[in-house]
Amino acid sequence: MSAKKAATVIEGVLREQRKSDEITLDICPLADGGDDTLVVLLENDSGYESHQVTVAGPLLGQSVQTKWIKHSQKKMIIVEAAQAHGMARLPNNKLDALNTTSYGVGEIILAALNSLKDPTDWTVVVTLGGSASTDGGAGALQALGYEFIDEQAESIQVPITGAQVSNIRAVSEAALPPVKFIIATDVINPLLGQDGAAYIFSPQKGAEWEDVLTLEINLTNFATLMKQATEKDLSPTPGAGAAGGLGFGLAHLPGASLVSGSQWISEALDIPNRIAKSDLIITGEGRFDRQSMSGKGTGYILSLALSPKLQKPCVVFCGRQEKGMVIDKLVSVFPMVSTEVDPEEAIARPQQTLRNTVLAALPNLKLDPEP
């Protein structure tokens, strides 16, 4: 269910159950860099223009229709990486952590760069999240002109996947236009180690234990080669492990910086001021767990609302909630899937299930401001 659909369901219930003059609703679907990021930004700023381009999908031989957006007045381009290598792009939801690539992400960026007659003072924001690949961003860099040499001293021509990262023996950087790159990540994990891309996220993409170890070895070797080529070790950088290590790869682009996707998008939508003016904050997530508080949109919203200065009561509607997870006394969590709700029914009828959850929670919501 998209952020917009979820917001519409919640708004509908509140308007049905309360008179229009009793409450004021400020509806703002949010994204943290993954799916729906472009939709959210387009709906909140009419200055953005949408452009389409066909690129490589996450699986070799697959092509997908994608879009990116441009704001000529702000001199800003937004690329949503999930458009090319997102899990939603996998045919029949076929997870394959080893044999997927971020190559299409680089193709979108390249198409956007090629649209600029004069790249001076332009900013390209690449938002990360919801990825299907774990290639360390090698595929995306390859599409942007980085050359990867194999053990036969030949340039690798096939889009590099997580498994094929092991074939890289040397790296040559690409010459790119003088734009500013901002890489907006949805998590703060480093590239390597127990908290890195392979160990934490590849199992969600279909990796078995042996696959996780293979990917960790491949990413470690790739990080070493990138350090040799660029004289920079970016693997420990918070956010480098985002999107299967795409954060790490793109962080090597000229003048690139890794930032919180949740924070960047929230500020673009004026969320901090909107929270400050509100009496109750309602947000949501598919699965509300400890990862939600590590760079995800829901965690960032809660951190703003619960700041010492604001201390706003919050409500989280979610598909599932991690057992025993407690955030703050001001936070109430209402999962859609519980002992009373069958998971298969919730998946088959997500909007109706959310509606029922909101209705059941309504008596517990503090919809009236403190006197």
Secondary structure, 3 states (H helix, E strand, C coil): CCHHHHHHHHHHHHHHHCCCCCCCCCCCCCCCCCCCHHHHHHHHCCCCEEEEEEEECCECCCEEEEEEEEECCCCEEEEECHHHHEHHHCHHHCCCCCCECCHHHHHHHHHHHHCCCCCCCCEEEEECCCECCCCCCHHHHHHCCCEEECCCCCECCCCCCCCHHHHCCEEECCCCCCCEEEEEECCCCCCCCCCCHHHHHHHHHCCCHHHHHHHHHHHHHHHHHHHHHHCCCCCCCCCCCHHHHHHHHHCCCCCCEEEEHHHHHHHHCCHHHHHHCCCCEEEEEEEECHHHHCCCHHHHHHHHHCCCCCCCCEEEEEEEECCCCCCCCCEEEEECCCCCCCHHHHHHCHHHHHHHHHHHHHHHCCCCCCC
